[in-house]
Amino acid sequence: MADARREDLGRMLRAWRMSRDPGLIPGPAPFRGHRSYLTQLDMALLLGVSERWYRALEKGEDRRYGAEMIAGVVRILGLSPGQAAALYHGTGHRPPRREAAALPSPALLELMHQQRCISFVTGRAWDVLAANAVAARHCPWLVRPGANVMTWAFSPEARYQLRDWERSWAVPLLEQLRLAWQRRPDDRRLDEVVRQVRGMAGVAALWDAPAPAGTPPAGAARPMYFPLVAPVPIEVRVTACAPFEDRSLRWVMVAAVDRAVGFP
């Protein structure tokens, strides 16, 4: 008989399944458009197990569920790190260790702080590792704990600062995110970022739609609003560089196209 702890985990798992949008499942989604949630049979088919075997997991039955199956549940349901850890521990497995992000070298940090424009460094999954004083003043979200460029860029806050949001920012950034996601299928942190971004308002439609014609090429000027710089949006150019010694880092600079416009 399942104990109370396993039964409680099963109830949570059922709630996570019922709240999962089939359209957000990573990879092919054979159930997209049929309903707004996943059934136990859907989960079994996606995991390659019998419906009875998956149902036992939600009932809290004490069976030997493989780590691969649990990893599949985490991926399909887009579970948060805390939810995933509870599921791994509750089924007798140790959660996979997340890779530590590389740290910028002192030389790179010095160069970053010397810039008179917005300058910051991110990791492979766009987590912000460091930012200069100009960035902190004009984009304070960059210095918040856990800041991530992609999850911020698709938030309501970003849509106010990033003008012409869909064409100039959302579509090009989604292309970068999708290409990285395809190139690095084993990057768990990138999977988390993709899950969060795809769950944000309006992103699922952009993700599934073909790229519209007329989107700005890489390095094109884009409008951005900085209330401490000008009363109207200004044109900026975003430049990203990778240190030769560590291509997992991304050094980003956001500068005004008009050289007469300065960041105080």
VEXSE-919581 format. One record per residue (C-alpha): x, y, z; residue number from 1. Coordinates in nm, 4 decimals, padded with zeros to 6 digits. Example, Ala and Ser with C-alpha at 12.3 -4.5 7.8 and 13.67 -1.06 7.14 Angstrom:
VEXSE-919581
atom px->01.2300, py->-00.4500, pz->00.7800, bafi->1
atom px->01.3670, py->-00.1060, pz->00.7140, bafi->2
This chain:
VEXSE-919581
atom px->00.0000, py->00.0000, pz->00.0000, bafi->1
atom px->00.1295, py->00.3443, pz->-00.0879, bafi->2
atom px->00.2307, py->00.5522, pz->00.2117, bafi->3
atom px->00.0969, py->00.9010, pz->00.2784, bafi->4
atom px->00.4043, py->01.0727, pz->00.1376, bafi->5
atom px->00.3849, py->00.8897, pz->-00.1961, bafi->6
atom px->00.0103, py->00.9474, pz->-00.2176, bafi->7
atom px->00.0629, py->01.3180, pz->-00.1631, bafi->8
atom px->00.3312, py->01.3250, pz->-00.4333, bafi->9
atom px->00.0883, py->01.1481, pz->-00.6670, bafi->10
atom px->-00.1779, py->01.4130, pz->-00.6031, bafi->11
atom px->00.0718, py->01.6887, pz->-00.6808, bafi->12
atom px->00.1810, py->01.5079, pz->-00.9969, bafi->13
atom px->-00.1805, py->01.4833, pz->-01.1125, bafi->14
atom px->-00.2267, py->01.8581, pz->-01.0571, bafi->15
atom px->00.0904, py->01.9334, pz->-01.2539, bafi->16
atom px->-00.0321, py->01.7138, pz->-01.5398, bafi->17
atom px->-00.3784, py->01.8700, pz->-01.5494, bafi->18
atom px->-00.2319, py->02.2212, pz->-01.5636, bafi->19
atom px->00.0148, py->02.1401, pz->-01.8430, bafi->20
atom px->-00.0680, py->02.2921, pz->-02.1827, bafi->21
atom px->-00.0034, py->02.0238, pz->-02.4492, bafi->22
atom px->00.1159, py->02.2977, pz->-02.6839, bafi->23
atom px->00.4163, py->02.3629, pz->-02.4577, bafi->24
atom px->00.5559, py->02.0088, pz->-02.4685, bafi->25
atom px->00.9172, py->02.0185, pz->-02.5927, bafi->26
atom px->00.9567, py->01.8480, pz->-02.9294, bafi->27
atom px->00.6678, py->01.7022, pz->-03.1339, bafi->28
atom px->00.3317, py->01.7543, pz->-02.9674, bafi->29
atom px->00.0827, py->01.4999, pz->-03.1103, bafi->30
atom px->-00.1946, py->01.6184, pz->-02.8761, bafi->31
atom px->-00.1735, py->01.9910, pz->-02.9570, bafi->32
atom px->-00.5144, py->02.1433, pz->-03.0206, bafi->33
atom px->-00.7167, py->01.8439, pz->-02.8959, bafi->34
atom px->-00.7573, py->01.9590, pz->-02.5379, bafi->35
atom px->-00.6148, py->02.2000, pz->-02.2800, bafi->36
atom px->-00.4525, py->01.9340, pz->-02.0597, bafi->37
atom px->-00.2741, py->01.5967, pz->-02.0787, bafi->38
atom px->-00.4444, py->01.2692, pz->-01.9827, bafi->39
atom px->-00.2756, py->00.9748, pz->-01.8152, bafi->40
atom px->-00.2865, py->00.7938, pz->-02.1497, bafi->41
atom px->-00.1149, py->01.0900, pz->-02.3161, bafi->42
atom px->00.1628, py->01.0740, pz->-02.0583, bafi->43
atom px->00.2021, py->00.6987, pz->-02.1024, bafi->44
atom px->00.2294, py->00.7317, pz->-02.4804, bafi->45
atom px->00.4819, py->01.0149, pz->-02.4553, bafi->46
atom px->00.6884, py->00.8197, pz->-02.2013, bafi->47
atom px->00.6674, py->00.4876, pz->-02.3864, bafi->48
atom px->00.5128, py->00.2985, pz->-02.0921, bafi->49
atom px->00.1742, py->00.1414, pz->-02.0279, bafi->50
atom px->-00.1115, py->00.3542, pz->-01.9003, bafi->51
atom px->-00.1355, py->00.1257, pz->-01.5967, bafi->52
atom px->00.2329, py->00.1866, pz->-01.5149, bafi->53
atom px->00.1969, py->00.5651, pz->-01.5348, bafi->54
atom px->-00.1319, py->00.5564, pz->-01.3408, bafi->55
atom px->00.0489, py->00.3729, pz->-01.0608, bafi->56
atom px->00.2907, py->00.6649, pz->-01.0325, bafi->57
atom px->00.0045, py->00.9111, pz->-00.9765, bafi->58
atom px->-00.1615, py->00.6712, pz->-00.7309, bafi->59
atom px->00.1557, py->00.6681, pz->-00.5226, bafi->60
atom px->00.2285, py->00.2975, pz->-00.5653, bafi->61
atom px->00.5772, py->00.1900, pz->-00.4586, bafi->62
atom px->00.7310, py->00.0586, pz->-00.7805, bafi->63
atom px->01.0748, py->00.0770, pz->-00.9392, bafi->64
atom px->01.0252, py->00.3698, pz->-01.1724, bafi->65
atom px->01.3360, py->00.4223, pz->-01.3848, bafi->66
atom px->01.5298, py->00.7484, pz->-01.3650, bafi->67
atom px->01.4771, py->00.7868, pz->-01.7408, bafi->68
atom px->01.1017, py->00.7756, pz->-01.6941, bafi->69
atom px->01.1137, py->01.0356, pz->-01.4172, bafi->70
atom px->01.3342, py->01.2579, pz->-01.6343, bafi->71
atom px->01.0729, py->01.2237, pz->-01.9085, bafi->72
atom px->00.7942, py->01.3298, pz->-01.6723, bafi->73
atom px->00.9991, py->01.6350, pz->-01.5682, bafi->74
atom px->01.0615, py->01.7295, pz->-01.9309, bafi->75
atom px->00.7058, py->01.6741, pz->-02.0561, bafi->76
atom px->00.5418, py->01.8615, pz->-01.7695, bafi->77
atom px->00.8056, py->02.1361, pz->-01.7634, bafi->78
atom px->00.8516, py->02.0987, pz->-01.3871, bafi->79
atom px->01.0372, py->02.3619, pz->-01.1890, bafi->80
atom px->01.3643, py->02.2614, pz->-01.0160, bafi->81
atom px->01.1801, py->02.2270, pz->-00.6847, bafi->82
atom px->00.9013, py->02.0142, pz->-00.8327, bafi->83
atom px->01.1524, py->01.7985, pz->-01.0196, bafi->84
atom px->01.3602, py->01.7433, pz->-00.7045, bafi->85
atom px->01.0480, py->01.6326, pz->-00.5113, bafi->86
atom px->00.9566, py->01.3860, pz->-00.7857, bafi->87
atom px->01.3087, py->01.2420, pz->-00.8068, bafi->88
atom px->01.3412, py->01.2025, pz->-00.4296, bafi->89
atom px->00.9884, py->01.0649, pz->-00.3962, bafi->90
atom px->01.0632, py->00.7880, pz->-00.6462, bafi->91
atom px->01.3982, py->00.6950, pz->-00.4931, bafi->92
atom px->01.6307, py->00.8831, pz->-00.7253, bafi->93
atom px->01.8861, py->01.1563, pz->-00.6778, bafi->94
atom px->01.8101, py->01.4696, pz->-00.8854, bafi->95
atom px->02.0649, py->01.5338, pz->-01.1631, bafi->96
atom px->02.3234, py->01.7931, pz->-01.0725, bafi->97
atom px->02.3007, py->02.1222, pz->-01.2554, bafi->98
atom px->02.6199, py->02.2377, pz->-01.4233, bafi->99
atom px->02.7755, py->02.5406, pz->-01.2564, bafi->100
atom px->02.7981, py->02.8466, pz->-01.4767, bafi->101
atom px->03.1448, py->02.9585, pz->-01.5782, bafi->102
atom px->03.2578, py->03.2849, pz->-01.4207, bafi->103
atom px->03.3932, py->03.5773, pz->-01.6237, bafi->104
atom px->03.7686, py->03.6335, pz->-01.5948, bafi->105
atom px->03.8947, py->03.9427, pz->-01.4074, bafi->106
atom px->04.0182, py->04.0862, pz->-01.7398, bafi->107
atom px->03.6746, py->04.0525, pz->-01.8991, bafi->108
atom px->03.5048, py->04.2062, pz->-01.5951, bafi->109
atom px->03.7450, py->04.5012, pz->-01.6083, bafi->110
atom px->03.6639, py->04.5611, pz->-01.9755, bafi->111
atom px->03.2934, py->04.5316, pz->-01.9030, bafi->112
atom px->03.3090, py->04.7952, pz->-01.6277, bafi->113
atom px->03.5098, py->05.0341, pz->-01.8480, bafi->114
atom px->03.2302, py->05.0683, pz->-02.1030, bafi->115
atom px->03.0205, py->05.3850, pz->-02.1072, bafi->116
atom px->02.7231, py->05.1990, pz->-02.2489, bafi->117
atom px->02.5093, py->04.9192, pz->-02.1025, bafi->118
atom px->02.7457, py->04.6257, pz->-02.0649, bafi->119
atom px->02.6914, py->04.2844, pz->-01.9083, bafi->120
atom px->02.8007, py->03.9198, pz->-01.9268, bafi->121
atom px->02.5739, py->03.6161, pz->-01.9494, bafi->122
atom px->02.6237, py->03.2419, pz->-01.9392, bafi->123
atom px->02.5315, py->02.9852, pz->-02.2015, bafi->124
atom px->02.1579, py->02.9975, pz->-02.1127, bafi->125
atom px->02.1480, py->03.3798, pz->-02.0915, bafi->126
atom px->02.1733, py->03.3934, pz->-01.7107, bafi->127
atom px->02.3271, py->03.7299, pz->-01.6136, bafi->128
atom px->02.6622, py->03.6836, pz->-01.4392, bafi->129
atom px->02.7798, py->04.0459, pz->-01.4119, bafi->130
atom px->02.6773, py->04.3964, pz->-01.5202, bafi->131
atom px->02.8384, py->04.7407, pz->-01.5136, bafi->132
atom px->02.7078, py->05.0481, pz->-01.3317, bafi->133
atom px->02.5484, py->05.1911, pz->-01.6477, bafi->134
atom px->02.3489, py->04.8714, pz->-01.6936, bafi->135
atom px->02.2387, py->04.8734, pz->-01.3300, bafi->136
atom px->02.1180, py->05.2329, pz->-01.3618, bafi->137
atom px->01.9218, py->05.2023, pz->-01.6852, bafi->138
atom px->01.8236, py->04.8328, pz->-01.6775, bafi->139
atom px->01.7983, py->04.7531, pz->-01.3032, bafi->140
atom px->01.6581, py->04.4083, pz->-01.3760, bafi->141
atom px->02.0101, py->04.3063, pz->-01.4841, bafi->142
atom px->02.1359, py->04.3105, pz->-01.1255, bafi->143
atom px->01.8409, py->04.1326, pz->-00.9677, bafi->144
atom px->01.9111, py->03.7851, pz->-00.8244, bafi->145
atom px->01.8517, py->03.5178, pz->-01.0879, bafi->146
atom px->01.8274, py->03.7645, pz->-01.3780, bafi->147
atom px->01.7998, py->03.6018, pz->-01.7202, bafi->148
atom px->01.7932, py->03.7963, pz->-02.0462, bafi->149
atom px->01.5417, py->03.5718, pz->-02.2213, bafi->150
atom px->01.2889, py->03.5412, pz->-01.9406, bafi->151
atom px->01.3021, py->03.9189, pz->-01.8879, bafi->152
atom px->01.2769, py->04.0019, pz->-02.2585, bafi->153
atom px->00.9344, py->03.8344, pz->-02.2813, bafi->154
atom px->00.7933, py->03.9811, pz->-01.9592, bafi->155
atom px->00.5393, py->04.2692, pz->-01.9496, bafi->156
atom px->00.8113, py->04.4925, pz->-01.8012, bafi->157
atom px->01.0357, py->04.4338, pz->-02.1013, bafi->158
atom px->00.7610, py->04.5052, pz->-02.3522, bafi->159
atom px->00.7459, py->04.8589, pz->-02.2145, bafi->160
atom px->01.1192, py->04.9219, pz->-02.2479, bafi->161
atom px->01.1791, py->04.7269, pz->-02.5700, bafi->162
atom px->00.9786, py->04.9213, pz->-02.8276, bafi->163
atom px->00.8471, py->04.7658, pz->-03.1512, bafi->164
atom px->00.8653, py->04.4620, pz->-02.9265, bafi->165
atom px->00.7440, py->04.1794, pz->-03.1478, bafi->166
atom px->00.9282, py->04.2631, pz->-03.4716, bafi->167
atom px->01.2498, py->04.4190, pz->-03.3399, bafi->168
atom px->01.3052, py->04.2119, pz->-03.0258, bafi->169
atom px->01.0821, py->03.9087, pz->-02.9688, bafi->170
atom px->01.1196, py->03.7391, pz->-03.3065, bafi->171
atom px->01.5018, py->03.7761, pz->-03.3308, bafi->172
atom px->01.5507, py->03.6677, pz->-02.9684, bafi->173
atom px->01.3251, py->03.3660, pz->-03.0119, bafi->174
atom px->01.5305, py->03.2615, pz->-03.3129, bafi->175
atom px->01.8496, py->03.2745, pz->-03.1043, bafi->176
atom px->01.6840, py->03.0800, pz->-02.8228, bafi->177
atom px->01.5450, py->02.8112, pz->-03.0524, bafi->178
atom px->01.8750, py->02.7600, pz->-03.2340, bafi->179
atom px->02.0610, py->02.7243, pz->-02.9041, bafi->180
atom px->01.7956, py->02.4813, pz->-02.7773, bafi->181
atom px->01.8370, py->02.2635, pz->-03.0864, bafi->182
atom px->02.2176, py->02.2688, pz->-03.0656, bafi->183
atom px->02.2326, py->02.1753, pz->-02.6968, bafi->184
atom px->01.9662, py->01.9089, pz->-02.6253, bafi->185
atom px->02.1346, py->01.8066, pz->-02.2975, bafi->186
atom px->02.1506, py->02.1568, pz->-02.1479, bafi->187
atom px->01.9047, py->02.1341, pz->-01.8560, bafi->188
atom px->01.9274, py->02.5020, pz->-01.7676, bafi->189
atom px->01.8485, py->02.6018, pz->-02.1252, bafi->190
atom px->01.5499, py->02.3653, pz->-02.1135, bafi->191
atom px->01.4252, py->02.5521, pz->-01.8052, bafi->192
atom px->01.4621, py->02.8881, pz->-01.9771, bafi->193
atom px->01.2756, py->02.7651, pz->-02.2863, bafi->194
atom px->00.9959, py->02.6292, pz->-02.0668, bafi->195
atom px->00.9594, py->02.9596, pz->-01.8838, bafi->196
atom px->00.9662, py->03.1671, pz->-02.2025, bafi->197
atom px->00.7143, py->02.9485, pz->-02.3844, bafi->198
atom px->00.4787, py->02.9760, pz->-02.0882, bafi->199
atom px->00.4658, py->03.3566, pz->-02.1059, bafi->200
atom px->00.1715, py->03.5440, pz->-02.2557, bafi->201
atom px->00.1719, py->03.5539, pz->-02.6347, bafi->202
atom px->00.4952, py->03.3571, pz->-02.6786, bafi->203
atom px->00.3441, py->03.0225, pz->-02.7814, bafi->204
atom px->00.1904, py->03.1798, pz->-03.0937, bafi->205
atom px->00.5208, py->03.3435, pz->-03.1873, bafi->206
atom px->00.7070, py->03.0176, pz->-03.1273, bafi->207
atom px->00.4805, py->02.8215, pz->-03.3637, bafi->208
atom px->00.4436, py->03.0898, pz->-03.6314, bafi->209
atom px->00.6879, py->03.1272, pz->-03.9228, bafi->210
atom px->00.9197, py->03.4256, pz->-03.8866, bafi->211
atom px->00.7470, py->03.7297, pz->-04.0404, bafi->212
atom px->00.9075, py->03.9023, pz->-04.3363, bafi->213
atom px->01.0947, py->04.2236, pz->-04.2697, bafi->214
atom px->01.2436, py->04.1317, pz->-03.9318, bafi->215
atom px->01.5623, py->04.3276, pz->-03.8563, bafi->216
atom px->01.8929, py->04.1537, pz->-03.9379, bafi->217
atom px->02.1535, py->04.0897, pz->-03.6702, bafi->218
atom px->02.3159, py->04.4139, pz->-03.5574, bafi->219
atom px->02.0307, py->04.6326, pz->-03.6822, bafi->220
atom px->01.9249, py->04.9392, pz->-03.4847, bafi->221
atom px->01.6282, py->04.8817, pz->-03.2532, bafi->222
atom px->01.4166, py->05.1199, pz->-03.0430, bafi->223
atom px->01.4519, py->05.1132, pz->-02.6650, bafi->224
atom px->01.3177, py->05.3461, pz->-02.3975, bafi->225
atom px->01.5395, py->05.4889, pz->-02.1232, bafi->226
atom px->01.3562, py->05.7541, pz->-01.9149, bafi->227
atom px->01.6870, py->05.8833, pz->-01.7705, bafi->228
atom px->01.8307, py->05.9361, pz->-02.1195, bafi->229
atom px->01.5512, py->06.0811, pz->-02.3333, bafi->230
atom px->01.1724, py->06.1400, pz->-02.3167, bafi->231
atom px->01.1236, py->05.9237, pz->-02.6259, bafi->232
atom px->01.2696, py->05.5869, pz->-02.7315, bafi->233
atom px->01.6172, py->05.5955, pz->-02.8839, bafi->234
atom px->01.7779, py->05.3690, pz->-03.1428, bafi->235
atom px->02.0302, py->05.1252, pz->-02.9973, bafi->236
atom px->02.2584, py->04.8605, pz->-03.1405, bafi->237
atom px->02.3250, py->04.5360, pz->-02.9509, bafi->238
atom px->02.6694, py->04.3784, pz->-02.9867, bafi->239
atom px->02.7533, py->04.0377, pz->-02.8417, bafi->240
atom px->03.1047, py->03.8918, pz->-02.8176, bafi->241
atom px->03.2390, py->03.5594, pz->-02.6866, bafi->242
atom px->03.5774, py->03.5475, pz->-02.5088, bafi->243
atom px->03.8258, py->03.3393, pz->-02.7072, bafi->244
atom px->03.9143, py->03.1306, pz->-02.4014, bafi->245
atom px->03.5522, py->03.0513, pz->-02.3028, bafi->246
atom px->03.2814, py->03.0511, pz->-02.5703, bafi->247
atom px->03.0169, py->02.9622, pz->-02.3102, bafi->248
atom px->03.0160, py->03.3285, pz->-02.1994, bafi->249
atom px->02.8470, py->03.6126, pz->-02.3839, bafi->250
atom px->02.9622, py->03.9748, pz->-02.3399, bafi->251
atom px->02.6805, py->04.2077, pz->-02.4461, bafi->252
atom px->02.6907, py->04.5824, pz->-02.5076, bafi->253
atom px->02.3899, py->04.8030, pz->-02.5780, bafi->254
atom px->02.4902, py->05.1418, pz->-02.7187, bafi->255
atom px->02.3002, py->05.4349, pz->-02.8684, bafi->256
atom px->02.3291, py->05.4640, pz->-03.2462, bafi->257
atom px->02.3465, py->05.8432, pz->-03.2154, bafi->258
atom px->02.6847, py->05.9123, pz->-03.0574, bafi->259
atom px->02.5513, py->06.2399, pz->-02.9199, bafi->260
atom px->02.3228, py->06.0409, pz->-02.6899, bafi->261
atom px->02.5021, py->05.9407, pz->-02.3711, bafi->262
atom px->02.4096, py->05.7235, pz->-02.0759, bafi->263
atom px->02.4435, py->05.9317, pz->-01.7563, bafi->264
